[in-house]
Amino acid sequence: MYKAQEIAKWFLYKNYAEQKEKVASNDDYEVYDGITHLKLQKLLYNAQGVYLAIRGEEIFGDDLEAWEHGPVVREVYDTYCVFGKSPIIIPSTPENDEIVRKIESDAKVKEILDMVYDNFSIYTAWQLREMSHVKGGPWDKTKRNEAIDIDLIKQYFENEVVEN
């Protein structure tokens, strides 16, 4: 099991690499947005939910809390909130590179993260926020600022998000 901070770094590295590739190829067909801290939180929520639904276990052990704008991992928020509404840019350091390499070499985790990235990063932060606020969903069923029950997330993603 990983830490949410590690999964967050993977998403940020993946997004940065994709943006560089699209600039280099002069591809302006689609919009390749950076990841803001709001969008990052929703990618983490979806990664946790999809992983739970497909693999039956958590991808990271950190709690997702039901904040006003949706599910949030507090430690990740504390790290990246300084970026505000701007895209997050993290430095390439030996430590960050090693975390990303570790995840990249974990085939079952990478498969799910690639799936989540491909299916959810196409949405804006606000669209992802709205998706997390669905009536009867885990966020909706949780009192604000409390941890969302992991079983609620698993059941919701099994029944409503992941196609069998």
N, C-alpha and C positions, 0 to 999 in steps of 0.2 A: 504494500500500500504506500502511496506517495503522500506528500504534504500538498495542500492546496497551492502553496507558494510555488512548488515545483511545477505543477500542472499549469499554473498561470504563466510561468516563464516559458514553458513549451508553446503555449498559445501565442505569446508575444514574439518569440523567435520565428515561429511558423508564419505569422502575419508579416513580419519584417522581410523575411526571405521571399515571400510571395510578392510583396510590393516591389522589391528590388528586381525580381525576375520580370514583372510586367513593365516596369520602366525600361529595363534593358531591351526588351522585345518591342517597345513602342506600342504596347497593346492598350488602347483606350476604349475598347469595346465595352468593358464593364467598369464599375466603380470599385476600386480596391481601397476601402477605408482603413485607417489605422484603428487600433483598439483603444477605446477610452476605458476608464475604470468601471463605468456602468456596464459597458458591453462585456468587459472581462468577467465581471461577477455573473452575468447571465450565461456566458460560455461555461464557466465553472459549474453552475447549477445544472445546465444541460449535460455536461460531461458526467457529473455524478449520477444524474437520473438515467441516462442511457446506459452507463456502465452497470448500474444496479439492475436495470431491466434485462440486459443481455448476459452479464456475467454473474449476477446474483450476489455481488459484493461491492463494497465501496471502492472507488478509485483513490479517494483521499479521506483521511479520518477527521478533518476539521468540520465543525458544525457550520451549517448554512442557517443564518438567522433571517427571520421575516421582517425586514426593514420596510420603510415606507415605499421605496422604489423597487422592492422585490427581494429575492434571496441574496444574501451577502455573507461572504466569509470575512469576518472582522479583521483578521490579521492581514489579509490581502488588501482590504480596503485601506487599512492604516498605512500600508506601504505605498499604494499608488494614488490615493486621493489627492496628493499634491499636484497631480497633472490636471485636475479639474475636468473640463470637457475636452481637453486636448488629447491627441493620441499619445499613448505611453511608449516611451522609448527607453529600453534598458541597455546598459552597456554589455558588450561581449567581454566577459571575464573568464578566466579559467574555471572558476566555480560554476558560473552560469552555463558555460559550454559543456561541462561535465554532467550537469543535471539534464540538459537537453539530450546529450548523447545516451545517457542511461535510459531515458524514456524512449528514444528512437530505437534502441536495441531491444525493447520489451514489446514484442510483436502484438500480443493481445491488447496491451494498453494503447499502443500507437494506432492500431486499427480503429479502435473506438474514438480516439481523439481526432484522427483524420476524418472520420464520419461526422462527428459533432462539428468540427471546423467547417467542413464542406457544406453541411446542411444548415448551420446556424449563423456563421459569420457573414453570410450574404444579407442578413437583416441589420437594420440600424439598432443602436443601443435602445432607442425608445420602442421600437417594434418588439425587441426581445423582452423589454420590461413589461409591455402589454401582454405578451404570451405568458409570462410568469404570473400574471395577475388573474388568470382565468378563474371564473367562478367555480368553486368546488375543488380547486387545485390545492396543492400542499401549502402554498403561501397564503391563500385565502382562508384555509382552515387553521392557521396558526396565529396566535396572538402576536401583535407587533413586538418586535425586538426580542422574541424568544426563538430558541432553536427549533427548526422544522424537523419533525420526526422523520427519521430516515426511512421508516416503513411507509409513510405517506408518500414520500418521493418515489420509492420503488414501485408501489402499487399504481401511482398515477402514470409513471412512464411506461410500465408494462401494459396498462390498459388504454392509454390515450396517445402516447407518442411513438413508441417503437412498434413497427409492424412486424407481426410474426412471420 
